[in-house]
């Protein structure tokens, strides 16, 4: 298993996502990794106050975005692993969201690190289903289900930012 953030192994052409793209200067730039056992995935994110819903709590849209991007990054990692491929290998197994479901279980405090854990539920053809738990200070605040699909063809933008 190749180490480092899953998103760092995406091709340059597919690295502009607002949530996880390394080339999106205005994005969140989240990073997802394997846990120590290599069984589940982990993302750590510390939100700034700009993502406030009510004072002291995280805006739900950010929580959904984190679950979404960690879910699709985890889908890529799980698919590569199941196929016996290294992350960043050719072909790159990049995924997009087909379905996102989020349950908000408790208010999420903003002044702490958020930890997302990803669990593989299913791989079937081009489709990967990932469960994601979001915790703050050890408390389960949200959980999600991401159905991710590998596109038949990835977009080519010749290395140019989408806003150019």
N, C-alpha and C positions, 0 to 999 in steps of 0.2 A: 504494500500500500504506500503510495506516494504521500509524503507529508506536506504540510502547509495548508493554507486556506483553499477550499474547493474553488472559490471564485477566481483565485489567482491562476488557475489552470485553464480558464475559459479562453477561447481564441480572442485576439484583439477585436475582431469584427463583432463579437457578441458580448463585449464588456462595457456597455453603456447604460445598463439598467439603473434606474434611480435608486433602487434598494441596495444592489450589490455590485454595480459596475465600477471597476477600478478607474475607468476613464471619465466617469460622470463627476465633474468637479463640484456639483451642487448636491450630489446624492448622499445616501447614508453610508455607503461603502461597508456594508456588513461583511463579516468573515465567518465562515462555517468550517468546522474541523471534525475529525473523528475523535471520539472520547478515548481514554487510555486503553480500553479493551478492544476498540475498533468495531463496536457493535452498534452504537448509536452516534448521533451527531450532536455537536455543541456549538452554540453561537453566544457570544457575550457582547452586550451593547449597553452603553451608558447614555441615556437620552439627555439632551439639553433642555432647558426650560422653554425653548421655542415650541416644544411638543406638549405643552400643557393643555389639559382639558379643563379641569377645575384646579384651582391652586393646590399644588402638591401631588397631582395625579397626571398620568400619561393619557394623551389623546388616543382614542380607540383606533383611529386610522393608522397611526404609527404601529400599534400592536398588530393590526392586520397585515401591514406591509412587512414587518419583521417575520411574522409567521409565513407569509407568502414566499419571501426570498430565501429564508432558511429552508423552507420546504422544497423549493425547486433546486436549490444547491444540494440538499441532501438526496433528492431524487437522482441527480447526476452522479453523486458519489456511490449511492447504492447500486445504480445501474452499471457503472463501471466495474465495481467490485463483483457483481453477479456475472458479468461478461468476462471476467478475468483480465480486464484492461486497466491500465494505470490512468489516473486523472491526467488530462493534457495530451493523451495519446490520440492518434488519428485512427478511426474517426472519433471526434469529440462528441460525447453524448450530452448535449445541451438540452435543457427542458424548459417549457413554458407552462403557465398555469392554465389548466382546463376548468378547475373548480376549486373554490376556496370557501371553507366554512370555518367560522370562528365563534367560539363561545366565550363570553367575558364572565368570569367567575367571581372576581373580586376587584375592587379598585386597585390599580397598579401605581405604586409610588414612583415619583419621578426622580427623586434624589438618591438613586442607587443603581447598581448594575443589574440589568435584566439578563436572565439566563434562559436560553431556548434549547430544548432537547428534542431531537428528531428520531423517530422510530419508524422502521420500515413495516408497512402493513401488507403491501402486495406489489409484485412486478408481473406485468402481463403484456407482452409485446412492447409497444412504444409507451405504455402507460405505467406510471409508478405512483402508488398511494403512500403518503407519508403523514404520520401523526406528529404534531408538534405541541409541546408543553412550554408555556412561558411562566417563569417564576421570578419573583422579586423578594429578596430577603428570605428565601426558602419557601415562600408561600406560592401555591399554584394560583395564578391570577387569570390565565386564559389558556385555552387549548384550541387547537385547530386541526383541520384535515385538509391536506393539499393533494389534489389529483393533478399530477404533472404529466405532460405529454411531450415526447420528443418530436419536434417538427420534422416533416419529411424533407424539408429544405430550409437551411438557415439563411437569413438575409446577408447580403454582402454590401458593405458600405465603403469599401476601399479605404478603410482606416480613418474616415472622417467622422467627426462628432455629428450626431443626428441634428443638432441645432445649427449646423453650418449650411 
